[in-house]
């Protein structure tokens, strides 16, 4: 035995060591995820919206991501009020609109939709923008 430690003490030391490893790995993974999300947000902030027909961009994105015909005018309103005509602004408008709905479940869905819009591939965003022209 290592320096006169009991089996229980060795087991406790091993457990503490494994917990430290777990915490280190989780921190590294969380930092990597955080960095990835920040990068995605920066890219979205630089992804300009086709301003020739903003309502159509919102309608097309709404259709693609499951925002109802009743909801998309509210998203458009928040987009206009937010004055950020980018992919980031659209995602924010959706998550802001989620605060206006009465159903907790639907609000949660809209929060997820906002993230899905934020993280959509550039090719899909460009397609929505081009179709709105």
LORODREN-669200 format. One record per residue: residue number from 1; chain; y, x, z of N, C-alpha, C, O in turn; residue in one letter. Coordinates in Angstrom, 1 decimal, always signed. Example, Ala and Ser with C-alpha at 12.3 -4.5 7.8 and 13.67 -1.06 7.14 Angstrom:
BEGIN
+-----+-------+--------+--------+--------+--------+--------+--------+--------+--------+--------+--------+--------+--------+------+
!  nr ! kette !    n_y !    n_x !    n_z !   ca_y !   ca_x !   ca_z !    c_y !    c_x !    c_z !    o_y !    o_x !    o_z ! rest !
+-----+-------+--------+--------+--------+--------+--------+--------+--------+--------+--------+--------+--------+--------+------+
!   1 !     A !   -5.7 !  +13.2 !   +7.8 !   -4.5 !  +12.3 !   +7.8 !   -3.3 !  +13.2 !   +7.8 !   -3.3 !  +14.2 !   +8.5 !    a !
!   2 !     A !   -2.2 !  +12.8 !   +7.1 !   -1.1 !  +13.7 !   +7.1 !   +0.0 !  +12.9 !   +7.9 !   +1.1 !  +13.4 !   +8.0 !    s !
+-----+-------+--------+--------+--------+--------+--------+--------+--------+--------+--------+--------+--------+--------+------+
This chain:
BEGIN
+-----+-------+--------+--------+--------+--------+--------+--------+--------+--------+--------+--------+--------+--------+------+
!  nr ! kette !    n_y !    n_x !    n_z !   ca_y !   ca_x !   ca_z !    c_y !    c_x !    c_z !    o_y !    o_x !    o_z ! rest !
+-----+-------+--------+--------+--------+--------+--------+--------+--------+--------+--------+--------+--------+--------+------+
!   1 !     A !   -1.2 !   +0.8 !   +0.0 !   +0.0 !   +0.0 !   +0.0 !   +1.2 !   +0.9 !   +0.0 !   +1.3 !   +2.0 !   +0.6 !    x !
!   2 !     A !   +2.3 !   +0.4 !   -0.6 !   +3.5 !   +1.0 !   -0.8 !   +4.3 !   +1.0 !   +0.6 !   +4.6 !   -0.1 !   +1.1 !    x !
!   3 !     A !   +4.6 !   +2.1 !   +1.1 !   +5.3 !   +2.4 !   +2.3 !   +5.0 !   +1.3 !   +3.4 !   +5.9 !   +0.9 !   +4.1 !    x !
!   4 !     A !   +3.8 !   +1.0 !   +3.6 !   +3.3 !   +0.2 !   +4.7 !   +3.7 !   -1.3 !   +4.6 !   +3.7 !   -2.0 !   +5.6 !    x !
!   5 !     A !   +4.0 !   -1.8 !   +3.4 !   +4.3 !   -3.2 !   +3.3 !   +3.1 !   -4.0 !   +3.2 !   +2.0 !   -3.6 !   +2.7 !    x !
!   6 !     A !   +3.2 !   -5.2 !   +3.7 !   +2.0 !   -6.1 !   +3.7 !   +1.9 !   -6.7 !   +2.3 !   +2.8 !   -6.6 !   +1.5 !    x !
!   7 !     A !   +0.8 !   -7.4 !   +2.0 !   +0.6 !   -8.0 !   +0.7 !   +1.7 !   -9.1 !   +0.5 !   +2.2 !   -9.3 !   -0.6 !    x !
!   8 !     A !   +2.1 !   -9.8 !   +1.5 !   +3.1 !  -10.8 !   +1.4 !   +4.4 !  -10.2 !   +1.1 !   +5.2 !  -10.8 !   +0.3 !    x !
!   9 !     A !   +4.7 !   -9.1 !   +1.7 !   +6.0 !   -8.4 !   +1.4 !   +6.0 !   -7.9 !   +0.0 !   +7.0 !   -7.9 !   -0.7 !    x !
!  10 !     A !   +4.9 !   -7.3 !   -0.5 !   +4.8 !   -6.8 !   -1.8 !   +5.0 !   -8.0 !   -2.8 !   +5.6 !   -7.9 !   -3.8 !    x !
!  11 !     A !   +4.3 !   -9.1 !   -2.5 !   +4.5 !  -10.3 !   -3.4 !   +5.9 !  -10.8 !   -3.4 !   +6.4 !  -11.2 !   -4.5 !    x !
!  12 !     A !   +6.6 !  -10.7 !   -2.3 !   +8.0 !  -11.2 !   -2.2 !   +8.9 !  -10.2 !   -3.1 !   +9.8 !  -10.6 !   -3.8 !    x !
!  13 !     A !   +8.6 !   -8.9 !   -3.0 !   +9.3 !   -7.9 !   -3.7 !   +9.1 !   -8.1 !   -5.2 !  +10.0 !   -8.1 !   -6.0 !    x !
!  14 !     A !   +7.8 !   -8.4 !   -5.6 !   +7.5 !   -8.6 !   -7.0 !   +8.2 !   -9.9 !   -7.5 !   +8.8 !   -9.9 !   -8.6 !    x !
!  15 !     A !   +8.2 !  -10.9 !   -6.7 !   +8.9 !  -12.1 !   -7.1 !  +10.4 !  -11.9 !   -7.3 !  +11.0 !  -12.4 !   -8.2 !    x !
!  16 !     A !  +11.0 !  -11.2 !   -6.4 !  +12.4 !  -10.9 !   -6.5 !  +12.7 !  -10.1 !   -7.7 !  +13.7 !  -10.3 !   -8.4 !    x !
!  17 !     A !  +11.9 !   -9.1 !   -8.0 !  +12.0 !   -8.3 !   -9.2 !  +11.9 !   -9.2 !  -10.5 !  +12.8 !   -9.0 !  -11.4 !    x !
!  18 !     A !  +10.9 !  -10.1 !  -10.5 !  +10.8 !  -11.0 !  -11.7 !  +12.0 !  -11.9 !  -11.8 !  +12.4 !  -12.2 !  -12.9 !    x !
!  19 !     A !  +12.5 !  -12.4 !  -10.7 !  +13.7 !  -13.3 !  -10.8 !  +14.9 !  -12.5 !  -11.3 !  +15.7 !  -13.1 !  -12.0 !    x !
!  20 !     A !  +15.0 !  -11.2 !  -10.9 !  +16.1 !  -10.4 !  -11.5 !  +16.0 !  -10.2 !  -13.0 !  +17.0 !  -10.3 !  -13.7 !    x !
!  21 !     A !  +14.8 !  -10.0 !  -13.4 !  +14.5 !   -9.9 !  -14.9 !  +14.9 !  -11.2 !  -15.6 !  +15.6 !  -11.2 !  -16.6 !    x !
!  22 !     A !  +14.4 !  -12.3 !  -15.0 !  +14.7 !  -13.6 !  -15.6 !  +16.2 !  -13.9 !  -15.7 !  +16.7 !  -14.3 !  -16.7 !    x !
!  23 !     A !  +16.9 !  -13.6 !  -14.6 !  +18.4 !  -13.8 !  -14.6 !  +19.1 !  -12.9 !  -15.6 !  +20.0 !  -13.4 !  -16.3 !    x !
!  24 !     A !  +18.6 !  -11.7 !  -15.8 !  +19.2 !  -10.8 !  -16.8 !  +19.0 !  -11.3 !  -18.2 !  +19.9 !  -11.3 !  -19.0 !    x !
!  25 !     A !  +17.7 !  -11.7 !  -18.5 !  +17.4 !  -12.3 !  -19.8 !  +18.2 !  -13.5 !  -20.1 !  +18.8 !  -13.7 !  -21.1 !    x !
!  26 !     A !  +18.3 !  -14.4 !  -19.1 !  +19.1 !  -15.7 !  -19.3 !  +20.5 !  -15.4 !  -19.5 !  +21.2 !  -16.1 !  -20.3 !    x !
!  27 !     A !  +21.1 !  -14.4 !  -18.8 !  +22.5 !  -14.1 !  -19.0 !  +22.7 !  -13.6 !  -20.4 !  +23.7 !  -13.9 !  -21.1 !    x !
!  28 !     A !  +21.8 !  -12.7 !  -20.9 !  +21.9 !  -12.1 !  -22.2 !  +21.8 !  -13.2 !  -23.3 !  +22.6 !  -13.3 !  -24.2 !    x !
!  29 !     A !  +20.9 !  -14.1 !  -23.1 !  +20.7 !  -15.2 !  -24.0 !  +21.9 !  -16.2 !  -24.0 !  +22.4 !  -16.6 !  -25.1 !    x !
!  30 !     A !  +22.4 !  -16.5 !  -22.8 !  +23.6 !  -17.4 !  -22.7 !  +24.8 !  -16.7 !  -23.3 !  +25.6 !  -17.4 !  -24.0 !    x !
!  31 !     A !  +25.0 !  -15.4 !  -23.1 !  +26.1 !  -14.8 !  -23.7 !  +26.0 !  -14.7 !  -25.2 !  +27.0 !  -14.9 !  -26.0 !    x !
!  32 !     A !  +24.8 !  -14.6 !  -25.8 !  +24.6 !  -14.6 !  -27.2 !  +24.9 !  -16.0 !  -27.8 !  +25.5 !  -16.1 !  -28.8 !    x !
!  33 !     A !  +24.4 !  -17.0 !  -27.1 !  +24.7 !  -18.4 !  -27.5 !  +26.1 !  -18.7 !  -27.5 !  +26.7 !  -19.3 !  -28.4 !    x !
!  34 !     A !  +26.8 !  -18.3 !  -26.4 !  +28.2 !  -18.5 !  -26.3 !  +29.0 !  -17.8 !  -27.4 !  +29.9 !  -18.4 !  -28.0 !    x !
!  35 !     A !  +28.6 !  -16.6 !  -27.7 !  +29.3 !  -15.9 !  -28.8 !  +29.1 !  -16.6 !  -30.1 !  +30.0 !  -16.6 !  -30.9 !    x !
!  36 !     A !  +27.9 !  -17.1 !  -30.3 !  +27.5 !  -17.8 !  -31.6 !  +28.4 !  -19.0 !  -31.7 !  +28.9 !  -19.3 !  -32.8 !    x !
!  37 !     A !  +28.5 !  -19.8 !  -30.6 !  +29.3 !  -21.0 !  -30.6 !  +30.8 !  -20.7 !  -30.9 !  +31.4 !  -21.4 !  -31.6 !    x !
!  38 !     A !  +31.3 !  -19.7 !  -30.2 !  +32.7 !  -19.3 !  -30.4 !  +32.9 !  -18.9 !  -31.9 !  +33.9 !  -19.3 !  -32.5 !    x !
!  39 !     A !  +32.0 !  -18.2 !  -32.5 !  +32.1 !  -17.8 !  -33.9 !  +32.1 !  -19.0 !  -34.8 !  +32.8 !  -19.1 !  -35.7 !    x !
!  40 !     A !  +31.2 !  -19.9 !  -34.5 !  +31.1 !  -21.2 !  -35.2 !  +32.4 !  -22.0 !  -35.2 !  +32.8 !  -22.5 !  -36.2 !    x !
!  41 !     A !  +33.0 !  -22.0 !  -34.0 !  +34.3 !  -22.7 !  -33.8 !  +35.4 !  -22.0 !  -34.6 !  +36.2 !  -22.7 !  -35.2 !    x !
!  42 !     A !  +35.4 !  -20.7 !  -34.6 !  +36.4 !  -20.0 !  -35.4 !  +36.2 !  -20.3 !  -36.9 !  +37.2 !  -20.5 !  -37.6 !    x !
!  43 !     A !  +35.0 !  -20.3 !  -37.3 !  +34.8 !  -20.6 !  -38.8 !  +35.2 !  -22.0 !  -39.1 !  +35.8 !  -22.2 !  -40.1 !    x !
!  44 !     A !  +34.9 !  -22.9 !  -38.2 !  +35.3 !  -24.3 !  -38.4 !  +36.8 !  -24.5 !  -38.4 !  +37.4 !  -25.3 !  -39.2 !    x !
!  45 !     A !  +37.5 !  -23.7 !  -37.6 !  +39.0 !  -23.8 !  -37.6 !  +39.6 !  -23.2 !  -38.9 !  +40.7 !  -23.6 !  -39.2 !    x !
!  46 !     A !  +38.9 !  -22.4 !  -39.5 !  +39.3 !  -21.8 !  -40.8 !  +38.9 !  -22.6 !  -42.0 !  +39.3 !  -22.4 !  -43.2 !    x !
!  47 !     A !  +38.0 !  -23.6 !  -41.8 !  +37.5 !  -24.5 !  -42.9 !  +38.4 !  -25.6 !  -43.1 !  +38.3 !  -26.7 !  -42.5 !    x !
!  48 !     A !  +39.4 !  -25.4 !  -44.0 !  +40.4 !  -26.4 !  -44.3 !  +39.8 !  -27.7 !  -44.9 !  +38.9 !  -27.6 !  -45.7 !    x !
!  49 !     A !  +40.5 !  -28.8 !  -44.6 !  +40.1 !  -30.1 !  -45.2 !  +40.9 !  -30.3 !  -46.4 !  +42.0 !  -29.9 !  -46.6 !    x !
!  50 !     A !  +40.2 !  -31.0 !  -47.4 !  +40.9 !  -31.4 !  -48.6 !  +41.9 !  -32.5 !  -48.2 !  +41.5 !  -33.6 !  -47.8 !    x !
!  51 !     A !  +43.2 !  -32.2 !  -48.2 !  +44.2 !  -33.1 !  -47.8 !  +44.6 !  -34.1 !  -48.8 !  +45.5 !  -35.0 !  -48.6 !    x !
!  52 !     A !  +44.0 !  -34.0 !  -50.0 !  +44.4 !  -35.0 !  -51.1 !  +43.9 !  -36.4 !  -50.7 !  +44.5 !  -37.4 !  -51.1 !    x !
!  53 !     A !  +42.8 !  -36.5 !  -49.9 !  +42.3 !  -37.8 !  -49.5 !  +41.6 !  -37.7 !  -48.2 !  +40.4 !  -37.8 !  -48.1 !    x !
!  54 !     A !  +42.4 !  -37.5 !  -47.1 !  +41.8 !  -37.3 !  -45.8 !  +41.0 !  -38.5 !  -45.3 !  +39.9 !  -38.3 !  -44.8 !    x !
!  55 !     A !  +41.4 !  -39.8 !  -45.6 !  +40.5 !  -40.9 !  -45.2 !  +39.1 !  -40.8 !  -45.8 !  +38.1 !  -41.2 !  -45.2 !    x !
!  56 !     A !  +39.1 !  -40.4 !  -47.1 !  +37.8 !  -40.3 !  -47.8 !  +36.9 !  -39.2 !  -47.2 !  +35.7 !  -39.3 !  -47.1 !    x !
!  57 !     A !  +37.5 !  -38.1 !  -46.8 !  +36.8 !  -37.0 !  -46.1 !  +36.1 !  -37.5 !  -44.9 !  +35.0 !  -37.3 !  -44.6 !    x !
!  58 !     A !  +36.9 !  -38.3 !  -44.1 !  +36.4 !  -38.8 !  -42.8 !  +35.3 !  -39.9 !  -43.1 !  +34.3 !  -39.9 !  -42.5 !    x !
!  59 !     A !  +35.5 !  -40.7 !  -44.2 !  +34.5 !  -41.7 !  -44.5 !  +33.2 !  -41.1 !  -44.9 !  +32.1 !  -41.5 !  -44.5 !    x !
!  60 !     A !  +33.3 !  -40.0 !  -45.8 !  +32.1 !  -39.3 !  -46.3 !  +31.4 !  -38.6 !  -45.1 !  +30.1 !  -38.7 !  -45.0 !    x !
!  61 !     A !  +32.1 !  -37.9 !  -44.3 !  +31.5 !  -37.2 !  -43.2 !  +30.9 !  -38.3 !  -42.2 !  +29.8 !  -38.0 !  -41.7 !    x !
!  62 !     A !  +31.6 !  -39.4 !  -42.0 !  +31.0 !  -40.4 !  -41.1 !  +29.7 !  -41.0 !  -41.6 !  +28.8 !  -41.1 !  -40.9 !    x !
!  63 !     A !  +29.7 !  -41.2 !  -42.9 !  +28.4 !  -41.7 !  -43.6 !  +27.3 !  -40.7 !  -43.4 !  +26.2 !  -41.1 !  -43.1 !    x !
!  64 !     A !  +27.6 !  -39.5 !  -43.7 !  +26.6 !  -38.4 !  -43.6 !  +26.0 !  -38.2 !  -42.2 !  +24.9 !  -37.9 !  -42.0 !    x !
!  65 !     A !  +26.9 !  -38.4 !  -41.2 !  +26.5 !  -38.1 !  -39.8 !  +26.2 !  -39.3 !  -38.9 !  +26.0 !  -39.1 !  -37.7 !    x !
!  66 !     A !  +26.3 !  -40.5 !  -39.5 !  +25.9 !  -41.7 !  -38.7 !  +27.0 !  -42.3 !  -37.8 !  +26.8 !  -43.0 !  -36.8 !    x !
!  67 !     A !  +28.2 !  -42.1 !  -38.3 !  +29.4 !  -42.8 !  -37.6 !  +29.5 !  -44.1 !  -38.4 !  +29.6 !  -44.1 !  -39.6 !    x !
!  68 !     A !  +29.6 !  -45.2 !  -37.7 !  +29.6 !  -46.5 !  -38.3 !  +31.0 !  -46.8 !  -39.0 !  +32.0 !  -46.1 !  -38.8 !    x !
!  69 !     A !  +30.9 !  -47.8 !  -39.9 !  +32.2 !  -48.2 !  -40.5 !  +33.2 !  -48.7 !  -39.5 !  +34.4 !  -48.6 !  -39.8 !    x !
!  70 !     A !  +32.8 !  -49.3 !  -38.4 !  +33.7 !  -49.7 !  -37.4 !  +34.3 !  -48.5 !  -36.6 !  +35.4 !  -48.6 !  -36.1 !    x !
!  71 !     A !  +33.6 !  -47.5 !  -36.5 !  +34.0 !  -46.3 !  -35.7 !  +34.9 !  -45.3 !  -36.5 !  +35.8 !  -44.7 !  -36.0 !    x !
!  72 !     A !  +34.7 !  -45.2 !  -37.8 !  +35.4 !  -44.1 !  -38.5 !  +36.9 !  -44.3 !  -38.6 !  +37.6 !  -43.3 !  -38.7 !    x !
!  73 !     A !  +37.4 !  -45.5 !  -38.6 !  +38.9 !  -45.6 !  -38.5 !  +39.5 !  -45.0 !  -37.2 !  +40.5 !  -44.4 !  -37.2 !    x !
!  74 !     A !  +38.7 !  -45.1 !  -36.1 !  +39.1 !  -44.5 !  -34.8 !  +39.1 !  -43.0 !  -34.9 !  +39.9 !  -42.3 !  -34.3 !    x !
!  75 !     A !  +38.0 !  -42.5 !  -35.6 !  +37.9 !  -41.0 !  -35.8 !  +39.1 !  -40.5 !  -36.6 !  +39.7 !  -39.5 !  -36.3 !    x !
!  76 !     A !  +39.4 !  -41.3 !  -37.7 !  +40.5 !  -40.9 !  -38.5 !  +41.8 !  -40.9 !  -37.7 !  +42.7 !  -40.0 !  -37.9 !    x !
!  77 !     A !  +42.0 !  -41.9 !  -36.9 !  +43.2 !  -42.0 !  -36.1 !  +43.4 !  -40.7 !  -35.2 !  +44.4 !  -40.1 !  -35.1 !    x !
!  78 !     A !  +42.3 !  -40.3 !  -34.5 !  +42.3 !  -39.2 !  -33.7 !  +42.5 !  -37.9 !  -34.4 !  +43.2 !  -36.9 !  -34.0 !    x !
!  79 !     A !  +42.0 !  -37.8 !  -35.7 !  +42.2 !  -36.7 !  -36.5 !  +43.7 !  -36.5 !  -36.9 !  +44.2 !  -35.5 !  -36.8 !    x !
!  80 !     A !  +44.3 !  -37.6 !  -37.2 !  +45.7 !  -37.6 !  -37.6 !  +46.5 !  -37.3 !  -36.4 !  +47.5 !  -36.4 !  -36.5 !    x !
!  81 !     A !  +46.2 !  -37.9 !  -35.2 !  +47.0 !  -37.6 !  -34.0 !  +46.8 !  -36.1 !  -33.6 !  +47.7 !  -35.5 !  -33.0 !    x !
!  82 !     A !  +45.6 !  -35.5 !  -33.8 !  +45.4 !  -34.2 !  -33.5 !  +46.0 !  -33.1 !  -34.4 !  +46.2 !  -32.0 !  -34.0 !    x !
!  83 !     A !  +46.4 !  -33.6 !  -35.6 !  +47.1 !  -32.7 !  -36.5 !  +46.4 !  -31.4 !  -36.9 !  +47.0 !  -30.4 !  -37.1 !    x !
!  84 !     A !  +45.1 !  -31.5 !  -36.9 !  +44.3 !  -30.3 !  -37.2 !  +43.3 !  -30.7 !  -38.4 !  +42.2 !  -31.2 !  -38.1 !    x !
!  85 !     A !  +43.8 !  -30.5 !  -39.6 !  +43.0 !  -30.9 !  -40.8 !  +42.1 !  -29.8 !  -41.2 !  +42.2 !  -29.3 !  -42.3 !    x !
!  86 !     A !  +41.1 !  -29.6 !  -40.3 !  +40.1 !  -28.6 !  -40.6 !  +38.7 !  -29.2 !  -40.1 !  +38.7 !  -30.3 !  -39.5 !    x !
!  87 !     A !  +37.7 !  -28.5 !  -40.4 !  +36.4 !  -29.0 !  -39.9 !  +36.4 !  -29.0 !  -38.3 !  +35.8 !  -30.0 !  -37.8 !    x !
!  88 !     A !  +37.0 !  -28.1 !  -37.7 !  +37.2 !  -28.1 !  -36.3 !  +37.9 !  -29.3 !  -35.8 !  +37.5 !  -30.0 !  -34.8 !    x !
!  89 !     A !  +39.0 !  -29.7 !  -36.5 !  +39.8 !  -30.9 !  -36.1 !  +39.0 !  -32.1 !  -36.3 !  +39.1 !  -33.0 !  -35.4 !    x !
!  90 !     A !  +38.1 !  -32.2 !  -37.3 !  +37.3 !  -33.4 !  -37.5 !  +36.3 !  -33.5 !  -36.4 !  +36.1 !  -34.6 !  -35.9 !    x !
!  91 !     A !  +35.6 !  -32.4 !  -36.1 !  +34.7 !  -32.4 !  -35.0 !  +35.3 !  -32.9 !  -33.7 !  +34.8 !  -33.7 !  -32.9 !    x !
!  92 !     A !  +36.5 !  -32.4 !  -33.4 !  +37.3 !  -32.7 !  -32.2 !  +37.6 !  -34.2 !  -32.2 !  +37.6 !  -34.9 !  -31.2 !    x !
!  93 !     A !  +38.0 !  -34.7 !  -33.4 !  +38.3 !  -36.1 !  -33.5 !  +37.2 !  -37.0 !  -33.2 !  +37.3 !  -38.1 !  -32.5 !    x !
!  94 !     A !  +36.0 !  -36.6 !  -33.6 !  +34.8 !  -37.4 !  -33.3 !  +34.5 !  -37.4 !  -31.8 !  +34.2 !  -38.4 !  -31.2 !    x !
!  95 !     A !  +34.6 !  -36.2 !  -31.2 !  +34.3 !  -36.1 !  -29.7 !  +35.4 !  -36.8 !  -28.9 !  +35.1 !  -37.4 !  -27.9 !    x !
!  96 !     A !  +36.6 !  -36.8 !  -29.4 !  +37.7 !  -37.5 !  -28.7 !  +37.4 !  -39.0 !  -28.8 !  +37.6 !  -39.7 !  -27.9 !    x !
!  97 !     A !  +37.0 !  -39.5 !  -30.0 !  +36.7 !  -40.9 !  -30.2 !  +35.6 !  -41.3 !  -29.3 !  +35.6 !  -42.5 !  -28.9 !    x !
!  98 !     A !  +34.7 !  -40.5 !  -29.0 !  +33.6 !  -40.8 !  -28.1 !  +34.1 !  -41.3 !  -26.8 !  +33.4 !  -42.1 !  -26.1 !    x !
!  99 !     A !  +35.2 !  -40.9 !  -26.4 !  +35.8 !  -41.4 !  -25.1 !  +36.3 !  -42.8 !  -25.2 !  +36.6 !  -43.4 !  -24.1 !    x !
! 100 !     A !  +36.5 !  -43.4 !  -26.4 !  +37.0 !  -44.7 !  -26.6 !  +35.9 !  -45.8 !  -26.6 !  +36.2 !  -47.0 !  -26.5 !    x !
! 101 !     A !  +34.6 !  -45.4 !  -26.7 !  +33.6 !  -46.4 !  -26.9 !  +33.1 !  -46.8 !  -25.5 !  +33.1 !  -46.0 !  -24.5 !    x !
! 102 !     A !  +32.7 !  -48.0 !  -25.4 !  +32.2 !  -48.5 !  -24.1 !  +30.8 !  -48.1 !  -23.7 !  +30.5 !  -47.9 !  -22.5 !    x !
! 103 !     A !  +30.0 !  -48.0 !  -24.7 !  +28.6 !  -47.6 !  -24.4 !  +28.4 !  -46.1 !  -24.1 !  +28.8 !  -45.3 !  -24.9 !    x !
! 104 !     A !  +27.9 !  -45.8 !  -23.0 !  +27.6 !  -44.4 !  -22.6 !  +26.7 !  -43.8 !  -23.6 !  +26.9 !  -42.6 !  -24.0 !    x !
! 105 !     A !  +25.6 !  -44.5 !  -24.0 !  +24.7 !  -44.0 !  -25.0 !  +25.3 !  -43.6 !  -26.3 !  +25.1 !  -42.6 !  -26.9 !    x !
! 106 !     A !  +26.2 !  -44.5 !  -26.8 !  +26.8 !  -44.3 !  -28.0 !  +27.8 !  -43.1 !  -27.9 !  +28.0 !  -42.3 !  -28.8 !    x !
! 107 !     A !  +28.5 !  -43.1 !  -26.8 !  +29.5 !  -42.0 !  -26.5 !  +28.7 !  -40.6 !  -26.6 !  +29.2 !  -39.6 !  -27.1 !    x !
! 108 !     A !  +27.5 !  -40.6 !  -26.0 !  +26.7 !  -39.4 !  -26.0 !  +26.3 !  -39.0 !  -27.4 !  +26.3 !  -37.9 !  -27.8 !    x !
! 109 !     A !  +25.9 !  -40.1 !  -28.2 !  +25.5 !  -39.9 !  -29.6 !  +26.7 !  -39.3 !  -30.3 !  +26.5 !  -38.3 !  -31.1 !    x !
! 110 !     A !  +27.9 !  -39.8 !  -30.1 !  +29.1 !  -39.3 !  -30.8 !  +29.4 !  -37.8 !  -30.4 !  +29.9 !  -37.1 !  -31.3 !    x !
! 111 !     A !  +29.2 !  -37.5 !  -29.2 !  +29.4 !  -36.1 !  -28.8 !  +28.4 !  -35.2 !  -29.6 !  +28.8 !  -34.1 !  -30.0 !    x !
! 112 !     A !  +27.2 !  -35.6 !  -29.7 !  +26.2 !  -34.9 !  -30.5 !  +26.6 !  -34.8 !  -32.0 !  +26.5 !  -33.7 !  -32.6 !    x !
! 113 !     A !  +27.1 !  -35.9 !  -32.5 !  +27.6 !  -35.9 !  -33.9 !  +28.7 !  -35.0 !  -34.1 !  +28.8 !  -34.3 !  -35.1 !    x !
! 114 !     A !  +29.6 !  -34.9 !  -33.1 !  +30.7 !  -34.0 !  -33.2 !  +30.3 !  -32.5 !  -33.3 !  +30.8 !  -31.8 !  -34.1 !    x !
! 115 !     A !  +29.3 !  -32.2 !  -32.5 !  +28.7 !  -30.9 !  -32.5 !  +28.0 !  -30.6 !  -33.9 !  +28.1 !  -29.6 !  -34.5 !    x !
! 116 !     A !  +27.3 !  -31.6 !  -34.4 !  +26.6 !  -31.5 !  -35.7 !  +27.6 !  -31.3 !  -36.8 !  +27.4 !  -30.6 !  -37.7 !    x !
! 117 !     A !  +28.7 !  -32.0 !  -36.7 !  +29.8 !  -31.8 !  -37.7 !  +30.3 !  -30.4 !  -37.6 !  +30.5 !  -29.7 !  -38.6 !    x !
! 118 !     A !  +30.6 !  -30.0 !  -36.4 !  +31.2 !  -28.6 !  -36.2 !  +30.2 !  -27.5 !  -36.7 !  +30.7 !  -26.5 !  -37.3 !    x !
! 119 !     A !  +28.9 !  -27.8 !  -36.6 !  +28.0 !  -26.7 !  -37.0 !  +27.4 !  -27.0 !  -38.4 !  +26.4 !  -26.3 !  -38.7 !    x !
! 120 !     A !  +27.9 !  -27.9 !  -39.1 !  +27.4 !  -28.1 !  -40.5 !  +27.5 !  -26.9 !  -41.3 !  +28.5 !  -26.1 !  -41.2 !    x !
! 121 !     A !  +26.6 !  -26.6 !  -42.2 !  +26.7 !  -25.4 !  -43.1 !  +28.0 !  -25.6 !  -44.0 !  +28.3 !  -26.7 !  -44.4 !    x !
! 122 !     A !  +28.5 !  -24.5 !  -44.4 !  +29.7 !  -24.4 !  -45.2 !  +29.5 !  -25.2 !  -46.5 !  +30.4 !  -25.8 !  -47.1 !    x !
! 123 !     A !  +28.3 !  -25.0 !  -47.1 !  +28.0 !  -25.7 !  -48.3 !  +28.1 !  -27.2 !  -48.2 !  +28.6 !  -27.9 !  -49.1 !    x !
! 124 !     A !  +27.6 !  -27.8 !  -47.1 !  +27.7 !  -29.2 !  -46.9 !  +29.2 !  -29.6 !  -46.7 !  +29.6 !  -30.6 !  -47.3 !    x !
! 125 !     A !  +29.9 !  -28.9 !  -46.0 !  +31.3 !  -29.2 !  -45.8 !  +32.1 !  -29.1 !  -47.1 !  +32.9 !  -30.0 !  -47.4 !    x !
! 126 !     A !  +31.8 !  -28.1 !  -47.9 !  +32.5 !  -28.0 !  -49.2 !  +32.1 !  -29.2 !  -50.1 !  +32.9 !  -29.7 !  -50.8 !    x !
! 127 !     A !  +30.9 !  -29.6 !  -50.0 !  +30.4 !  -30.8 !  -50.8 !  +31.2 !  -32.1 !  -50.4 !  +31.7 !  -32.8 !  -51.2 !    x !
! 128 !     A !  +31.3 !  -32.3 !  -49.1 !  +32.1 !  -33.5 !  -48.6 !  +33.5 !  -33.3 !  -49.1 !  +34.1 !  -34.3 !  -49.5 !    x !
! 129 !     A !  +34.1 !  -32.2 !  -48.9 !  +35.5 !  -32.0 !  -49.4 !  +35.7 !  -32.2 !  -50.8 !  +36.7 !  -32.8 !  -51.3 !    x !
! 130 !     A !  +34.8 !  -31.7 !  -51.6 !  +34.9 !  -31.9 !  -53.1 !  +34.7 !  -33.3 !  -53.5 !  +35.4 !  -33.8 !  -54.4 !    x !
! 131 !     A !  +33.8 !  -34.1 !  -52.9 !  +33.6 !  -35.5 !  -53.2 !  +34.8 !  -36.3 !  -52.9 !  +35.0 !  -37.3 !  -53.5 !    x !
! 132 !     A !  +35.6 !  -35.9 !  -51.9 !  +36.7 !  -36.7 !  -51.5 !  +37.9 !  -36.5 !  -52.4 !  +38.9 !  -37.2 !  -52.3 !    x !
! 133 !     A !  +37.9 !  -35.5 !  -53.3 !  +39.0 !  -35.2 !  -54.2 !  +39.3 !  -36.2 !  -55.2 !  +40.2 !  -36.1 !  -56.0 !    x !
+-----+-------+--------+--------+--------+--------+--------+--------+--------+--------+--------+--------+--------+--------+------+
